[in-house]
């Protein structure tokens, strides 16, 4: 039985990160996997929730072939603990399904059933990484709202910047979310990343009064990344000394050393918020 922490201010409080982007193709799922492994390497027990429920990516990127996924749980065919699979370096993955359209919009009944099953997980985790879909759909917003900390991934592409800003704007104006981490992927150097951060920060400061954007770092263009993807491995696992791998380690440390702005106090309360059940 998963229980809430007795003291929400304990240092081992569960951290819940959503990782999102305004547009697809920015390397979001790859970032989730590598950050999870980096956190695991420094002693954290990490669960990845593939929250792009109808278009699974995490298991594919890692070359995993899970027999069951979230669709089997929501149909009542399997327990949640039955579908959890082990990934590299001790991370755990809750796989989604590919091509199952009904999973893109969960019903209230499915949410309640999902909560009951989540509470049966015997394993305790230090970190939840939620890999959301791209864009500003209801499900993307839904999973973002339930994370303590929101990481928005940008790239140097102009559309990535505008669509990333759109995601932040919707979460701020319609849902009152004020705190966001900014991670810039696939950059030539740190100067390019900081220029992109300054651009979005400048616009946000002008139009979204009271918002806080925290720059957590960048991932450089690195030939080792596509090589690792082709081998269905995480770059941090296959090429641990590569520039991108070192960047993932630095960002993971920075995130874990950052004080979260919101405290849900434990797993059970987190999932209740996630599923909209009081």
FENSULRA-V798461 format. One record per residue. N is the residue number from 1. PSI is psi in degrees with one decimal (* if undefined). Layout:
((N;PSI) (N;PSI))
This chain:
((1;125.5) (2;124.0) (3;152.3) (4;152.5) (5;142.2) (6;-37.3) (7;107.1) (8;-11.2) (9;7.5) (10;151.6) (11;-25.5) (12;21.5) (13;139.1) (14;133.3) (15;133.5) (16;111.3) (17;129.9) (18;143.7) (19;117.4) (20;169.2) (21;153.9) (22;-28.2) (23;160.6) (24;169.6) (25;17.8) (26;2.0) (27;23.6) (28;-49.8) (29;-37.4) (30;-37.4) (31;-43.7) (32;-49.0) (33;-48.1) (34;-36.6) (35;-40.1) (36;-44.2) (37;-39.7) (38;-41.6) (39;-37.0) (40;-37.7) (41;-22.9) (42;20.8) (43;7.5) (44;143.6) (45;116.8) (46;134.2) (47;127.8) (48;126.8) (49;113.3) (50;94.7) (51;6.1) (52;76.6) (53;-28.6) (54;-5.7) (55;76.4) (56;139.6) (57;-36.4) (58;-47.9) (59;-34.8) (60;-44.1) (61;-24.9) (62;4.4) (63;26.2) (64;149.8) (65;71.5) (66;138.2) (67;-31.7) (68;160.9) (69;-172.2) (70;-32.4) (71;-35.5) (72;-31.8) (73;-47.2) (74;-22.5) (75;-2.4) (76;14.8) (77;-25.8) (78;155.4) (79;156.9) (80;-38.8) (81;-22.4) (82;-24.7) (83;-11.7) (84;132.4) (85;150.0) (86;133.6) (87;-171.0) (88;146.9) (89;29.1) (90;2.6) (91;155.1) (92;142.8) (93;133.2) (94;98.1) (95;147.7) (96;-172.2) (97;155.3) (98;134.9) (99;22.8) (100;94.5) (101;-32.9) (102;-17.3) (103;-9.4) (104;-5.0) (105;93.5) (106;141.5) (107;165.4) (108;-40.9) (109;-40.5) (110;-37.0) (111;-43.9) (112;-44.9) (113;-40.2) (114;-41.5) (115;-46.8) (116;-39.5) (117;-36.3) (118;-35.1) (119;-13.3) (120;-4.7) (121;123.3) (122;-20.0) (123;137.6) (124;141.3) (125;155.3) (126;-31.7) (127;133.8) (128;127.3) (129;117.4) (130;111.7) (131;99.1) (132;171.2) (133;178.2) (134;159.2) (135;-158.1) (136;35.0) (137;166.0) (138;-40.6) (139;-36.3) (140;-46.9) (141;-41.2) (142;-51.3) (143;-30.5) (144;-41.2) (145;-25.2) (146;1.4) (147;144.0) (148;-42.0) (149;134.6) (150;122.7) (151;121.3) (152;123.9) (153;128.6) (154;160.3) (155;173.2) (156;-11.8) (157;133.5) (158;-38.1) (159;-31.0) (160;-40.7) (161;-47.7) (162;-40.2) (163;-34.1) (164;-41.0) (165;-38.5) (166;-41.3) (167;-47.7) (168;-42.9) (169;-45.0) (170;-45.8) (171;-32.7) (172;-52.1) (173;-36.4) (174;-20.8) (175;1.3) (176;17.4) (177;129.7) (178;-18.7) (179;125.8) (180;140.0) (181;138.8) (182;124.3) (183;127.4) (184;124.5) (185;152.2) (186;47.6) (187;157.8) (188;-40.5) (189;176.6) (190;-31.2) (191;-41.5) (192;-41.9) (193;-44.0) (194;-30.5) (195;-43.1) (196;-43.9) (197;-43.3) (198;-35.8) (199;-49.6) (200;-34.1) (201;-39.0) (202;-45.0) (203;-43.9) (204;-42.5) (205;-33.1) (206;-40.6) (207;-18.3) (208;82.5) (209;125.6) (210;2.2) (211;154.2) (212;116.4) (213;121.3) (214;117.1) (215;119.4) (216;-6.3) (217;-175.6) (218;159.0) (219;121.8) (220;156.6) (221;131.4) (222;120.8) (223;-21.8) (224;-25.9) (225;-56.5) (226;-31.1) (227;-44.1) (228;-40.4) (229;-41.0) (230;-30.8) (231;2.6) (232;47.3) (233;158.1) (234;139.0) (235;-34.4) (236;-22.9) (237;-43.7) (238;-37.4) (239;73.0) (240;-21.0) (241;1.9) (242;152.1) (243;-41.4) (244;-39.8) (245;-43.1) (246;-36.2) (247;-40.6) (248;-41.2) (249;-45.2) (250;-41.9) (251;-40.3) (252;-45.4) (253;-41.8) (254;-42.4) (255;-44.3) (256;-24.2) (257;-3.9) (258;132.2) (259;122.3) (260;145.3) (261;-20.7) (262;138.6) (263;113.4) (264;-11.4) (265;-5.9) (266;173.0) (267;-49.4) (268;-45.0) (269;-37.4) (270;-48.2) (271;-33.9) (272;-41.7) (273;-41.6) (274;-41.0) (275;0.0) (276;31.5) (277;127.5) (278;*))
